[in-house]
Amino acid sequence: MEILDQLGDTAKNIGAAAGDLIKQVVDKTGDALEISKVNSKISAEKVEIEKEKKKISDALFDKFAKGEEVPEEVKEFCENIKAHFSNIDNFNEEIEKIKEAAEKRAEEIKAAAEQRAKEAKEAAEKRAEEAKAAAEKKAEEAKEKLEDTVDEIKDTLEEKAEDTKDKLEEVKDDIK
């Protein structure tokens, strides 16, 4: 039984050690979580510091822009900012020129399209007039041909009627 008691004691010791280990892990996790929360607070404070620094720089640049005195070590930075603002103004002017050129091209394209549409309309009207004239000419030619054909048929019928009349008179003379 002694072996079983020793095994039981060993198991208790292992269980206690595992419990201690778990407690340490939980404690360390809690500590890490607390550290993370504090680091977040530090980051938030740094963001606020940057906001305040920006306010300082804006205030100094405003003074510089108004021609007021600013510390010598800040003047170079203000000059750089001024140059960047000038670049932005130049870029905005460039954008305006591009827009104006685009509008001009659009107007030219519109005018050219209107001219082409006008020319196409005129050409279509001319073709329609030519087609109408050609149709009228064909109709006149067909009318003349029909009149000629009717005249030929009339002449042929008159000749046949005359021949028939002559034959009837011959038959009449033969019968007498």
C-alpha positions in Angstrom: 0.0 0.0 0.0 2.9 2.2 0.5 3.4 2.3 -3.3 -0.2 3.4 -3.8 0.2 6.0 -1.1 3.4 7.3 -2.8 1.6 7.3 -6.2 -1.3 9.2 -4.6 1.0 11.8 -3.0 2.8 12.2 -6.4 -0.5 12.7 -8.2 -1.5 15.3 -5.6 1.9 17.0 -6.0 1.5 17.0 -9.8 -2.1 18.3 -9.5 -1.0 21.1 -7.2 1.9 22.0 -9.6 -0.5 22.1 -12.5 -2.9 24.3 -10.5 -0.1 26.6 -9.7 1.0 26.7 -13.3 -2.6 27.5 -14.4 -2.8 30.2 -11.8 0.5 31.7 -13.1 -0.7 31.6 -16.7 -4.0 33.3 -15.7 -2.1 35.9 -13.7 0.3 36.5 -16.6 -2.7 36.8 -19.1 -4.4 39.2 -16.7 -1.2 41.2 -16.4 -0.7 41.2 -20.2 -4.3 42.4 -20.6 -3.7 45.2 -18.0 -0.5 46.2 -19.8 -2.4 46.3 -23.1 -5.0 48.5 -21.6 -2.3 50.9 -20.3 -0.5 50.9 -23.7 -3.8 51.9 -25.3 -4.1 54.8 -22.9 -0.5 55.8 -23.8 -1.4 55.7 -27.5 -4.5 57.8 -26.9 -2.3 60.3 -25.1 0.2 60.4 -27.9 -2.6 61.1 -30.4 -3.7 64.0 -28.2 -0.1 65.3 -28.0 0.1 65.2 -31.9 -3.2 67.2 -32.1 -1.7 69.8 -29.7 1.5 70.0 -31.6 -0.5 70.6 -34.8 -2.3 73.4 -33.1 1.1 74.9 -32.1 2.4 74.6 -35.7 -0.8 76.0 -37.1 -0.6 79.0 -34.7 3.0 79.6 -35.6 2.4 79.4 -39.3 -0.6 81.7 -39.0 1.7 84.2 -37.3 4.3 83.7 -40.0 1.7 84.2 -42.8 0.6 87.4 -41.2 4.1 88.7 -41.2 4.5 88.5 -37.4 7.7 87.4 -35.7 8.2 83.6 -35.2 11.2 81.9 -33.6 14.1 81.6 -36.0 14.2 77.8 -35.8 10.6 77.7 -37.0 11.0 80.0 -40.0 12.5 77.4 -42.3 9.6 75.0 -41.6 7.1 77.9 -42.3 8.9 78.7 -45.6 8.7 75.0 -46.6 4.9 75.0 -45.8 4.5 78.2 -47.8 6.3 76.6 -50.7 3.9 73.6 -50.5 0.9 75.8 -50.4 2.3 77.6 -53.5 2.7 74.2 -55.2 -0.9 73.4 -54.4 -2.0 76.7 -55.9 0.0 75.9 -59.1 -1.5 72.4 -59.3 -5.0 73.9 -58.9 -4.3 76.3 -61.8 -3.0 73.3 -63.8 -6.3 71.5 -63.1 -8.3 74.5 -64.2 -6.3 74.7 -67.5 -6.9 71.0 -68.1 -10.7 71.5 -67.4 -10.8 74.5 -69.8 -8.9 72.5 -72.5 -11.3 69.6 -72.0 -14.3 71.9 -72.3 -12.9 73.5 -75.5 -12.3 70.0 -77.0 -15.8 69.0 -76.1 -17.2 72.2 -77.8 -15.1 71.5 -80.9 -16.3 67.9 -81.0 -19.9 69.0 -80.6 -19.6 71.6 -83.4 -17.9 69.0 -85.7 -20.6 66.5 -84.9 -23.3 69.1 -85.6 -21.7 70.0 -88.9 -21.4 66.3 -89.9 -25.1 65.8 -88.9 -26.1 68.8 -91.0 -24.0 67.5 -94.0 -25.5 64.0 -93.6 -29.0 65.5 -93.6 -28.3 67.6 -96.7 -26.8 64.6 -98.4 -29.8 62.4 -97.5 -32.2 65.1 -98.7 -30.3 65.3 -102.0 -30.4 61.6 -102.4 -34.1 61.6 -101.7 -34.7 64.2 -104.3 -32.5 62.3 -106.8 -34.4 59.1 -106.0 -37.7 60.9 -106.4 -36.6 62.4 -109.8 -35.4 58.9 -110.9 -38.7 57.3 -109.9 -40.7 60.0 -111.7 -38.6 59.5 -114.8 -39.1 55.7 -114.6 -42.8 56.2 -114.1 -42.9 58.6 -117.1 -40.9 56.0 -119.2 -43.2 53.2 -118.1 -46.3 55.4 -118.9 -44.9 56.1 -122.4 -44.1 52.5 -123.0 -47.6 51.5 -121.8 -49.1 54.1 -124.2 -47.0 52.7 -127.0 -48.1 49.2 -126.2 -51.7 50.3 -126.0 -51.4 52.0 -129.4 -49.8 48.9 -130.9 -52.5 46.7 -129.5 -55.1 49.2 -130.8 -53.5 49.2 -134.3 -53.3 45.4 -134.2 -57.0 45.1 -133.2 -58.1 47.6 -135.8 -56.1 45.6 -138.5 -57.7 42.3 -137.2 -61.1 43.9 -137.2 -60.6 45.2 -140.7 -59.3 41.7 -141.9 -62.3 40.1 -140.2 -64.7 42.6 -141.8 -63.1 41.8 -145.2 -63.4 38.1 -144.7 -67.0 38.5 -143.6 -67.8 40.4 -146.8 -66.1 37.7 -148.9 -68.1 35.1 -147.1 -71.2 37.2 -147.7 -70.3 37.6 -151.4 -69.7 33.8 -151.7 -73.0 33.1 -150.1 -74.9 35.2 -152.6 
